[in-house]
Amino acid sequence: MTRQVALSTLVTTILLFVGCLGYCEAVRAEVSASGRHHAVAGELEKVDADAKKITIRAADGTEHAFSYGRRTVVHGVEATAKGAELAGREGSQVVVRYSGAAGRETADHIDVFGHDALKTTEGTITEVDKAGQKVVVRTSDGADETYDLGRDSAIDTEHGLVDAARFTGKEGDHVVVYHTEDAGRKVVHLLKRL
């Protein structure tokens, strides 16, 4: 009888484990579909400090609304700030890293720039130098522009944000680069595959 109880307990444990794996996989799939991190660049249009929401207008004219909270990090205001400090910064250019499902995106990280500080270049990748963390992009006029990929560069792919060290861009990829210029260097703040 003890052997039957042990076998029954083992079968029950295995069935529970298999059931938990199925449930966990379903939850993981739902979270990864809605929880991917992406980034968008644009102009800060509106800050609603009471509702803790910001609205930006992207270069393509679309509006994006994001909620923000205690964990949202803001750079470029006064050292590191919180979302509430964005009030009065309307018209500034921003790069917003966010997560969440469409219509419920939450800003995780907001970089604030001056009104005309963020430049945009569209073209195709001709070279990715991971060792030097540089990417070369050929523009529509045939010029090759070299950009520095820093540790804070946001690289947005169809699968979400990737670290610059893991960027697997290849020659011919069509991209748009949002960058600033610092001492003659072009520093990437957002690189998006198109």
N, CA, C and O of each residue as an XYZ file, in Angstrom:
776
protein
N       0.814     -1.183      0.000
C       0.000      0.000      0.000
C       0.859      1.249      0.000
O       0.507      2.227     -0.659
N       1.962      1.250      0.709
C       2.838      2.409      0.777
C       3.413      2.719     -0.609
O       3.589      3.878     -0.987
N       3.696      1.650     -1.348
C       4.222      1.847     -2.686
C       3.194      2.504     -3.591
O       3.564      3.347     -4.408
N       1.930      2.156     -3.481
C       0.862      2.765     -4.272
C       0.684      4.237     -3.902
O       0.460      5.065     -4.785
N       0.776      4.575     -2.637
C       0.652      5.967     -2.194
C       1.823      6.784     -2.751
O       1.632      7.902     -3.229
N       3.020      6.229     -2.688
C       4.194      6.929     -3.211
C       4.066      7.133     -4.717
O       4.383      8.211     -5.221
N       3.603      6.106     -5.447
C       3.425      6.212     -6.883
C       2.342      7.235     -7.221
O       2.502      8.032     -8.145
N       1.260      7.208     -6.481
C       0.171      8.166     -6.686
C       0.645      9.597     -6.427
O       0.303     10.515     -7.172
N       1.430      9.778     -5.369
C       1.971     11.102     -5.045
C       2.915     11.567     -6.142
O       2.897     12.739     -6.519
N       3.736     10.666     -6.657
C       4.664     11.002     -7.729
C       3.909     11.402     -8.994
O       4.267     12.394     -9.630
N       2.884     10.661     -9.368
C       2.088     10.965    -10.561
C       1.401     12.327    -10.391
O       1.392     13.138    -11.317
N       0.838     12.569     -9.228
C       0.183     13.851     -8.962
C       1.184     15.002     -9.062
O       0.881     16.046     -9.638
N       2.358     14.808     -8.506
C       3.401     15.844     -8.551
C       3.817     16.118     -9.992
O       3.981     17.275    -10.379
N       3.986     15.083    -10.773
C       4.370     15.252    -12.183
C       3.278     15.989    -12.942
O       3.572     16.898    -13.719
N       2.030     15.615    -12.731
C       0.918     16.284    -13.416
C       0.835     17.761    -13.023
O       0.596     18.619    -13.872
N       1.029     18.048    -11.752
C       1.035     19.446    -11.310
C       2.186     20.221    -11.949
O       2.013     21.361    -12.379
N       3.349     19.599    -12.005
C       4.517     20.237    -12.606
C       4.269     20.536    -14.083
O       4.557     21.640    -14.545
N       3.740     19.568    -14.825
C       3.454     19.759    -16.248
C       2.394     20.855    -16.426
O       2.505     21.686    -17.327
N       1.387     20.855    -15.580
C       0.359     21.895    -15.635
C       0.945     23.273    -15.369
O       0.608     24.244    -16.046
N       1.828     23.351    -14.374
C       2.484     24.634    -14.061
C       3.347     25.110    -15.216
O       3.374     26.303    -15.519
N       4.052     24.192    -15.865
C       4.880     24.569    -17.015
C       4.020     25.159    -18.124
O       4.386     26.166    -18.729
N       2.875     24.531    -18.392
C       1.974     25.049    -19.424
C       1.454     26.432    -19.066
O       1.409     27.320    -19.917
N       1.064     26.618    -17.821
C       0.571     27.913    -17.357
C       1.674     28.962    -17.442
O       1.444     30.068    -17.932
N       2.871     28.619    -16.966
C       3.995     29.563    -16.983
C       4.352     29.952    -18.413
O       4.677     31.111    -18.671
N       4.296     29.012    -19.338
C       4.605     29.315    -20.739
C       3.566     30.273    -21.315
O       3.918     31.187    -22.061
N       2.295     30.076    -20.980
C       1.250     30.979    -21.460
C       1.450     32.383    -20.898
O       1.303     33.367    -21.623
N       1.779     32.483    -19.624
C       2.026     33.795    -18.998
C       3.259     34.436    -19.619
O       3.239     35.630    -19.920
N       4.332     33.674    -19.819
C       5.553     34.213    -20.425
C       5.283     34.746    -21.819
O       5.781     35.812    -22.180
N       4.498     34.016    -22.610
C       4.189     34.457    -23.969
C       3.401     35.765    -23.937
O       3.649     36.667    -24.737
N       2.445     35.861    -23.003
C       1.650     37.089    -22.889
C       2.519     38.260    -22.449
O       2.398     39.353    -23.001
N       3.389     38.054    -21.469
C       4.257     39.118    -20.978
C       5.242     39.545    -22.046
O       5.467     40.741    -22.230
N       5.843     38.579    -22.767
C       6.832     38.969    -23.768
C       6.188     39.700    -24.937
O       6.824     40.560    -25.546
N       4.939     39.375    -25.263
C       4.269     40.084    -26.351
C       3.938     41.508    -25.943
O       4.057     42.424    -26.757
N       3.524     41.714    -24.699
C       3.128     43.048    -24.270
C       4.218     43.758    -23.497
O       4.156     44.976    -23.329
N       5.222     43.026    -23.019
C       6.224     43.618    -22.156
C       7.532     43.950    -22.845
O       8.506     44.298    -22.177
N       7.579     43.853    -24.154
C       8.799     44.212    -24.870
C       9.094     45.678    -24.677
O       8.199     46.516    -24.566
N      10.358     45.953    -24.643
C      10.789     47.340    -24.518
C      11.101     47.872    -25.907
O      11.789     47.224    -26.696
N      10.587     49.057    -26.193
C      10.846     49.734    -27.459
C      11.207     51.172    -27.153
O      11.215     51.585    -25.993
N      11.505     51.936    -28.192
C      11.833     53.343    -28.009
C      11.275     54.142    -29.172
O      11.103     53.630    -30.278
N      10.998     55.403    -28.898
C      10.510     56.320    -29.923
C      11.104     57.693    -29.640
O      11.287     58.075    -28.485
N      11.401     58.428    -30.705
C      11.926     59.794    -30.575
C      10.874     60.757    -31.096
O      10.118     60.438    -32.013
N      10.839     61.934    -30.501
C       9.885     62.941    -30.963
C       9.946     64.185    -30.121
O      10.874     64.390    -29.337
N       8.938     65.014    -30.298
C       8.842     66.277    -29.568
C       7.839     66.128    -28.434
O       6.726     65.639    -28.630
N       8.248     66.554    -27.252
C       7.366     66.511    -26.088
C       6.264     67.543    -26.292
O       6.530     68.745    -26.335
N       5.022     67.069    -26.417
C       3.900     67.969    -26.668
C       3.162     68.369    -25.405
O       2.785     69.528    -25.232
N       2.959     67.394    -24.517
C       2.099     67.665    -23.364
C       2.586     66.869    -22.170
O       2.995     65.715    -22.293
N       2.533     67.511    -21.010
C       2.832     66.840    -19.746
C       1.628     67.047    -18.841
O       1.262     68.181    -18.532
N       1.018     65.957    -18.421
C      -0.100     66.015    -17.483
C       0.385     65.426    -16.164
O       0.316     64.216    -15.949
N       0.881     66.302    -15.278
C       1.468     65.852    -14.017
C       0.427     65.191    -13.117
O       0.764     64.280    -12.362
N      -0.834     65.629    -13.181
C      -1.877     65.028    -12.345
C      -2.159     63.583    -12.763
O      -2.275     62.696    -11.917
N      -2.268     63.358    -14.068
C      -2.546     62.009    -14.581
C      -1.272     61.195    -14.757
O      -1.330     59.997    -15.034
N      -0.112     61.848    -14.595
C       1.191     61.207    -14.795
C       1.295     60.611    -16.189
O       1.583     59.428    -16.368
N       1.046     61.485    -17.184
C       1.119     61.077    -18.582
C       1.849     62.139    -19.388
O       1.774     63.332    -19.092
N       2.557     61.680    -20.412
C       3.165     62.587    -21.381
C       2.709     62.186    -22.770
O       2.358     61.033    -23.018
N       2.721     63.154    -23.669
C       2.396     62.904    -25.067
C       3.527     63.456    -25.909
O       3.969     64.587    -25.711
N       3.993     62.647    -26.853
C       5.012     63.129    -27.779
C       4.515     62.943    -29.209
O       3.693     62.073    -29.497
N       5.048     63.804    -30.108
C       4.746     63.675    -31.530
C       6.019     63.201    -32.210
O       7.047     63.877    -32.165
N       5.946     62.034    -32.839
C       7.096     61.454    -33.537
C       7.314     62.172    -34.863
O       6.456     62.930    -35.314
N       8.454     61.933    -35.477
C       8.805     62.577    -36.741
C       7.788     62.274    -37.840
O       7.580     63.093    -38.735
N       7.151     61.099    -37.777
C       6.163     60.746    -38.798
C       4.792     61.357    -38.534
O       3.840     61.095    -39.269
N       4.689     62.182    -37.473
C       3.443     62.879    -37.168
C       2.515     62.148    -36.217
O       1.512     62.716    -35.784
N       2.823     60.904    -35.881
C       1.956     60.159    -34.967
C       2.175     60.621    -33.536
O       3.282     61.000    -33.152
N       1.105     60.584    -32.753
C       1.196     60.928    -31.331
C       1.298     59.658    -30.507
O       0.657     58.650    -30.805
N       2.115     59.724    -29.467
C       2.295     58.596    -28.565
C       2.091     59.105    -27.145
O       2.681     60.106    -26.741
N       1.248     58.403    -26.392
C       1.002     58.767    -24.993
C       1.622     57.706    -24.092
O       1.505     56.507    -24.343
N       2.276     58.172    -23.046
C       2.926     57.269    -22.104
C       2.573     57.682    -20.693
O       2.507     58.871    -20.380
N       2.347     56.698    -19.846
C       2.228     57.001    -18.426
C       3.633     56.931    -17.838
O       4.523     56.299    -18.407
N       3.823     57.580    -16.703
C       5.104     57.501    -16.016
C       4.841     57.365    -14.531
O       3.750     57.668    -14.048
N       5.842     56.910    -13.819
C       5.677     56.695    -12.385
C       6.978     56.915    -11.642
O       7.921     57.506    -12.168
N       7.013     56.430    -10.410
C       8.193     56.609     -9.550
C       9.447     55.992    -10.161
O      10.553     56.487     -9.944
N       9.283     54.932    -10.911
C      10.449     54.229    -11.451
C      10.926     54.788    -12.789
O      11.972     54.375    -13.289
N      10.184     55.710    -13.367
C      10.597     56.314    -14.630
C      11.798     57.209    -14.382
O      11.763     58.084    -13.517
N      12.857     56.987    -15.140
C      14.081     57.779    -15.011
C      14.098     58.824    -16.123
O      13.837     58.514    -17.285
N      14.408     60.064    -15.752
C      14.473     61.159    -16.719
C      15.883     61.733    -16.691
O      16.378     62.129    -15.636
N      16.537     61.778    -17.870
C      17.870     62.375    -17.988
C      17.783     63.639    -18.835
O      16.968     63.738    -19.753
N      18.623     64.582    -18.514
C      18.722     65.779    -19.327
C      17.954     66.957    -18.783
O      17.981     68.030    -19.386
N      17.274     66.800    -17.672
C      16.560     67.922    -17.072
C      17.499     68.563    -16.074
O      18.232     69.478    -16.451
N      17.521     68.153    -14.871
C      18.519     68.547    -13.885
C      19.050     67.261    -13.290
O      18.430     66.657    -12.414
N      20.210     66.853    -13.782
C      20.799     65.571    -13.404
C      19.773     64.491    -13.715
O      19.236     64.459    -14.822
N      19.493     63.621    -12.781
C      18.471     62.596    -12.975
C      17.236     63.039    -12.232
O      17.288     63.315    -11.034
N      16.128     63.109    -12.937
C      14.899     63.633    -12.362
C      13.782     62.605    -12.492
O      14.011     61.464    -12.893
N      12.602     63.021    -12.154
C      11.404     62.196    -12.284
C      10.482     62.841    -13.312
O      10.712     63.972    -13.741
N       9.449     62.122    -13.700
C       8.540     62.590    -14.738
C       7.911     63.937    -14.465
O       7.680     64.703    -15.401
N       7.627     64.253    -13.212
C       6.986     65.519    -12.885
C       7.831     66.714    -13.302
O       7.290     67.783    -13.584
N       9.160     66.549    -13.344
C      10.039     67.644    -13.728
C       9.966     67.959    -15.219
O      10.609     68.907    -15.672
N       9.208     67.200    -15.986
C       9.055     67.469    -17.410
C       8.110     68.635    -17.679
O       8.133     69.215    -18.764
N       7.285     68.980    -16.702
C       6.358     70.103    -16.873
C       7.164     71.346    -17.222
O       8.164     71.652    -16.572
N       6.725     72.053    -18.244
C       7.424     73.246    -18.699
C       8.475     72.943    -19.760
O       9.093     73.868    -20.288
N       8.690     71.681    -20.081
C       9.698     71.291    -21.088
C       9.049     70.970    -22.440
O       9.703     70.423    -23.327
N       7.779     71.306    -22.596
C       7.109     71.045    -23.853
C       7.895     71.705    -24.988
O       8.422     72.805    -24.827
N       7.968     71.029    -26.126
C       8.738     71.508    -27.261
C      10.132     70.904    -27.311
O      10.791     70.960    -28.349
N      10.591     70.327    -26.205
C      11.890     69.664    -26.191
C      11.817     68.368    -26.968
O      10.756     67.752    -27.073
N      12.938     67.962    -27.507
C      13.010     66.674    -28.166
C      13.342     65.616    -27.124
O      14.127     65.858    -26.207
N      12.736     64.442    -27.271
C      12.916     63.373    -26.294
C      13.087     62.032    -27.000
O      12.646     61.844    -28.135
N      13.736     61.110    -26.300
C      13.741     59.703    -26.669
C      13.137     58.981    -25.480
O      13.639     59.078    -24.360
N      12.054     58.256    -25.731
C      11.337     57.545    -24.673
C      11.507     56.046    -24.880
O      11.159     55.510    -25.932
N      12.044     55.376    -23.867
C      12.092     53.914    -23.842
C      10.891     53.476    -23.032
O      10.669     53.959    -21.922
N      10.116     52.557    -23.590
C       8.852     52.202    -22.955
C       8.581     50.708    -23.070
O       9.221     49.986    -23.834
N       7.606     50.278    -22.279
C       7.142     48.901    -22.331
C       5.636     48.916    -22.183
O       5.043     49.929    -21.810
N       5.022     47.781    -22.480
C       3.578     47.658    -22.318
C       2.877     47.440    -23.636
O       3.469     47.575    -24.707
N       1.615     47.103    -23.541
C       0.790     46.850    -24.716
C       0.309     48.172    -25.298
O       0.284     49.194    -24.612
N      -0.072     48.139    -26.572
C      -0.548     49.339    -27.258
C      -1.682     49.980    -26.474
O      -2.630     49.312    -26.062
N      -1.566     51.280    -26.279
C      -2.576     52.017    -25.524
C      -2.313     52.048    -24.033
O      -2.963     52.799    -23.305
N      -1.366     51.240    -23.565
C      -1.028     51.212    -22.132
C       0.480     51.211    -21.940
O       1.002     50.522    -21.063
N       1.180     51.988    -22.766
C       2.633     52.026    -22.673
C       3.070     52.852    -21.466
O       2.471     53.876    -21.139
N       4.118     52.385    -20.822
C       4.701     53.079    -19.674
C       6.122     53.471    -20.013
O       6.914     52.642    -20.459
N       6.445     54.742    -19.801
C       7.800     55.233    -20.043
C       8.703     54.720    -18.936
O       8.446     54.952    -17.755
N       9.760     54.023    -19.323
C      10.738     53.522    -18.360
C      11.898     54.502    -18.211
O      12.464     54.657    -17.129
N      12.239     55.158    -19.318
C      13.413     56.019    -19.361
C      13.135     57.122    -20.377
O      12.718     56.837    -21.500
N      13.360     58.370    -19.997
C      13.131     59.495    -20.902
C      14.406     60.334    -20.953
O      14.882     60.816    -19.926
N      14.955     60.505    -22.160
C      16.091     61.401    -22.374
C      15.548     62.684    -22.980
O      14.850     62.650    -23.994
N      15.867     63.824    -22.357
C      15.376     65.124    -22.803
C      16.531     65.896    -23.430
O      17.623     65.969    -22.865
N      16.277     66.473    -24.609
C      17.272     67.251    -25.332
C      16.706     68.645    -25.584
O      15.523     68.897    -25.354
N      17.554     69.533    -26.052
C      17.086     70.872    -26.419
C      16.141     70.803    -27.602
O      15.883     69.732    -28.152
N      15.631     71.962    -27.983
C      14.637     72.003    -29.067
C      15.177     71.496    -30.400
O      14.440     70.849    -31.143
N      16.430     71.765    -30.723
C      16.977     71.331    -32.006
C      18.233     70.487    -31.848
O      19.006     70.357    -32.797
N      18.451     69.921    -30.687
C      19.696     69.188    -30.414
C      19.721     67.809    -31.053
O      20.791     67.334    -31.433
N      18.581     67.159    -31.182
C      18.514     65.797    -31.699
C      18.397     65.828    -33.220
O      17.428     66.355    -33.766
N      19.388     65.261    -33.893
C      19.416     65.210    -35.362
C      18.931     63.844    -35.824
O      19.005     62.861    -35.088
N      18.432     63.799    -37.060
C      17.907     62.555    -37.618
C      18.577     62.262    -38.954
O      18.699     63.140    -39.809
N      19.006     61.021    -39.118
C      19.587     60.572    -40.381
C      18.964     59.233    -40.743
O      18.847     58.344    -39.900
N      18.564     59.096    -42.005
C      18.025     57.834    -42.489
C      18.964     57.296    -43.553
O      19.503     58.059    -44.355
N      19.161     56.000    -43.565
C      20.026     55.398    -44.566
C      20.162     53.911    -44.374
O      19.336     53.282    -43.712
N      21.216     53.339    -44.960
C      21.470     51.910    -44.834
C      22.818     51.682    -44.169
O      23.774     52.425    -44.392
N      22.875     50.661    -43.364
C      24.115     50.325    -42.661
C      25.119     49.778    -43.664
O      24.794     48.926    -44.491
N      26.354     50.287    -43.576
C      27.427     49.749    -44.405
C      28.455     49.006    -43.564
O      29.216     48.187    -44.080
N      28.474     49.300    -42.241
C      29.454     48.637    -41.375
C      29.023     48.757    -39.917
O      28.499     49.788    -39.495
N      29.253     47.685    -39.153
C      29.056     47.703    -37.702
C      30.365     47.258    -37.074
O      30.809     46.129    -37.282
N      30.982     48.146    -36.306
C      32.240     47.856    -35.626
C      31.947     47.690    -34.147
O      31.900     48.666    -33.398
N      31.748     46.430    -33.727
C      31.395     46.177    -32.326
C      32.543     46.503    -31.384
O      32.315     46.979    -30.272
N      33.760     46.255    -31.809
C      34.904     46.510    -30.932
C      35.001     47.991    -30.597
O      35.224     48.354    -29.442
N      34.835     48.839    -31.590
C      34.900     50.279    -31.366
C      33.544     50.890    -31.110
O      33.422     52.097    -30.904
N      32.525     50.050    -31.125
C      31.142     50.463    -30.938
C      30.764     51.624    -31.845
O      30.348     52.691    -31.395
N      30.922     51.380    -33.119
C      30.568     52.363    -34.128
C      29.692     51.698    -35.173
O      29.751     50.485    -35.377
N      28.885     52.505    -35.826
C      28.088     52.036    -36.950
C      28.224     53.084    -38.051
O      28.194     54.286    -37.789
N      28.372     52.611    -39.282
C      28.477     53.504    -40.432
C      27.196     53.361    -41.242
O      26.772     52.255    -41.575
N      26.584     54.516    -41.555
C      25.321     54.549    -42.283
C      25.522     55.365    -43.559
O      26.041     56.480    -43.516
N      25.107     54.799    -44.693
C      25.163     55.518    -45.971
C      23.829     56.226    -46.172
O      22.771     55.597    -46.194
N      23.899     57.544    -46.317
C      22.694     58.360    -46.482
C      22.239     58.326    -47.936
O      22.929     57.778    -48.796
N      21.080     58.910    -48.205
C      20.519     58.893    -49.564
C      21.394     59.635    -50.570
O      21.332     59.356    -51.768
N      22.214     60.583    -50.090
C      23.100     61.296    -51.017
C      24.438     60.572    -51.214
O      25.335     61.105    -51.868
N      24.580     59.360    -50.654
C      25.767     58.547    -50.848
C      26.890     58.772    -49.857
O      27.938     58.136    -49.963
N      26.696     59.663    -48.897
C      27.731     59.936    -47.890
C      27.696     58.865    -46.801
O      26.622     58.433    -46.382
N      28.867     58.442    -46.348
C      28.979     57.502    -45.234
C      29.193     58.295    -43.957
O      30.170     59.034    -43.837
N      28.282     58.143    -43.000
C      28.350     58.844    -41.717
C      28.656     57.821    -40.630
O      28.033     56.761    -40.574
N      29.620     58.141    -39.764
C      30.002     57.249    -38.668
C      29.387     57.751    -37.372
O      29.472     58.935    -37.047
N      28.761     56.827    -36.631
C      28.086     57.155    -35.371
C      28.662     56.307    -34.247
O      28.989     55.136    -34.441
N      28.782     56.905    -33.083
C      29.247     56.192    -31.891
C      28.062     55.557    -31.188
O      27.060     56.217    -30.913
N      28.188     54.267    -30.901
C      27.185     53.550    -30.115
C      27.687     53.503    -28.677
O      28.640     52.789    -28.366
N      27.054     54.251    -27.825
C      27.450     54.265    -26.421
C      26.658     53.260    -25.622
O      25.762     52.595    -26.142
N      26.990     53.157    -24.375
C      26.302     52.201    -23.508
C      24.848     52.618    -23.296
O      24.010     51.783    -22.956
N      24.537     53.907    -23.495
C      23.161     54.370    -23.325
C      22.390     54.464    -24.631
O      21.253     54.936    -24.644
N      22.990     54.022    -25.731
C      22.305     54.059    -27.022
C      21.153     53.062    -27.015
O      21.322     51.906    -26.628
N      19.987     53.519    -27.446
C      18.829     52.634    -27.579
C      18.808     52.117    -29.009
O      18.800     52.898    -29.960
N      18.800     50.798    -29.156
C      18.739     50.187    -30.475
C      17.455     49.373    -30.525
O      17.320     48.347    -29.858
N      16.506     49.862    -31.340
C      15.179     49.272    -31.391
C      15.038     48.417    -32.642
O      15.136     48.915    -33.763
N      14.809     47.125    -32.435
C      14.611     46.185    -33.527
C      13.164     45.709    -33.489
O      12.403     46.085    -32.598
N      12.795     44.892    -34.448
C      11.431     44.360    -34.457
C      11.157     43.491    -33.231
O       9.998     43.233    -32.904
N      12.202     43.040    -32.556
C      12.049     42.206    -31.361
C      12.177     43.011    -30.066
O      12.117     42.434    -28.980
N      12.349     44.316    -30.161
C      12.499     45.162    -28.981
C      13.892     45.742    -28.882
O      14.704     45.608    -29.797
N      14.158     46.389    -27.761
C      15.450     47.026    -27.549
C      16.539     45.985    -27.321
O      16.329     44.980    -26.643
N      17.709     46.249    -27.903
C      18.870     45.400    -27.674
C      20.032     46.274    -27.225
O      20.102     47.457    -27.559
N      20.923     45.688    -26.480
C      22.129     46.370    -26.028
C      23.055     46.593    -27.220
O      23.100     45.772    -28.136
N      23.800     47.712    -27.209
C      24.719     48.015    -28.315
C      25.715     46.886    -28.540
O      26.082     46.609    -29.682
N      26.155     46.232    -27.478
C      27.113     45.131    -27.612
C      26.486     43.921    -28.297
O      27.200     43.081    -28.844
N      25.167     43.826    -28.270
C      24.469     42.697    -28.895
C      23.836     43.057    -30.231
O      23.147     42.238    -30.839
N      24.069     44.279    -30.685
C      23.468     44.739    -31.930
C      23.994     43.913    -33.096
O      25.204     43.842    -33.314
N      23.097     43.293    -33.841
C      23.490     42.420    -34.942
C      23.104     43.031    -36.278
O      22.742     42.319    -37.215
N      23.183     44.361    -36.363
C      22.889     45.010    -37.629
C      23.829     44.509    -38.703
O      24.983     44.172    -38.435
N      23.325     44.465    -39.910
C      24.175     43.978    -40.992
C      24.086     44.937    -42.172
O      23.165     45.746    -42.279
N      25.058     44.820    -43.036
C      25.120     45.680    -44.206
C      23.814     45.597    -44.988
O      23.313     44.511    -45.281
N      23.284     46.753    -45.313
C      22.045     46.820    -46.076
C      20.806     47.059    -45.239
O      19.753     47.378    -45.790
N      20.897     46.912    -43.908
C      19.739     47.205    -43.053
C      19.360     48.665    -43.192
O      20.221     49.541    -43.105
N      18.081     48.939    -43.406
C      17.572     50.310    -43.510
C      17.262     50.795    -42.091
O      16.504     50.155    -41.363
N      17.852     51.928    -41.704
C      17.709     52.432    -40.336
C      17.479     53.941    -40.323
O      17.731     54.638    -41.305
N      17.000     54.414    -39.199
C      16.964     55.844    -38.909
C      17.741     56.032    -37.609
O      17.557     55.289    -36.645
N      18.615     57.042    -37.602
C      19.484     57.299    -36.460
C      19.135     58.656    -35.876
O      19.150     59.664    -36.581
N      18.820     58.682    -34.581
C      18.596     59.928    -33.844
C      19.843     60.143    -33.006
O      20.184     59.314    -32.161
N      20.526     61.263    -33.241
C      21.825     61.467    -32.615
C      22.049     62.931    -32.240
O      21.340     63.828    -32.696
N      23.047     63.139    -31.402
C      23.523     64.486    -31.087
C      24.977     64.553    -31.502
O      25.613     63.527    -31.745
N      25.495     65.756    -31.580
C      26.913     65.936    -31.892
C      27.609     66.476    -30.663
O      27.152     67.434    -30.040
N      28.736     65.840    -30.318
C      29.501     66.212    -29.141
C      30.980     66.178    -29.497
O      31.543     65.107    -29.725
N      31.605     67.344    -29.545
C      33.034     67.468    -29.860
C      33.388     66.755    -31.170
O      34.391     66.046    -31.257
N      32.550     66.956    -32.171
C      32.804     66.369    -33.477
C      32.349     64.933    -33.643
O      32.397     64.397    -34.751
N      31.909     64.300    -32.568
C      31.416     62.914    -32.615
C      29.895     62.931    -32.754
O      29.220     63.786    -32.181
N      29.376     62.000    -33.505
C      27.931     61.827    -33.617
C      27.553     60.661    -32.715
O      27.930     59.516    -32.965
N      26.802     60.971    -31.660
C      26.465     59.989    -30.630
C      25.028     59.510    -30.823
O      24.098     60.317    -30.825
N      24.846     58.219    -30.982
C      23.518     57.626    -31.184
C      22.743     57.618    -29.866
O      23.242     57.164    -28.836
N      21.507     58.133    -29.924
C      20.597     58.021    -28.781
C      19.493     57.021    -29.101
O      18.948     56.376    -28.205
N      19.165     56.896    -30.399
C      18.202     55.884    -30.822
C      18.514     55.492    -32.250
O      18.645     56.345    -33.128
N      18.633     54.197    -32.475
C      18.794     53.644    -33.812
C      17.645     52.672    -33.998
O      17.490     51.724    -33.228
N      16.828     52.914    -35.036
C      15.661     52.061    -35.297
C      15.793     51.426    -36.654
O      16.104     52.095    -37.639
N      15.556     50.125    -36.705
C      15.455     49.452    -38.006
C      14.109     49.800    -38.608
O      13.090     49.815    -37.919
N      14.116     50.077    -39.891
C      12.860     50.402    -40.583
C      12.360     49.206    -41.366
O      11.317     49.284    -42.014
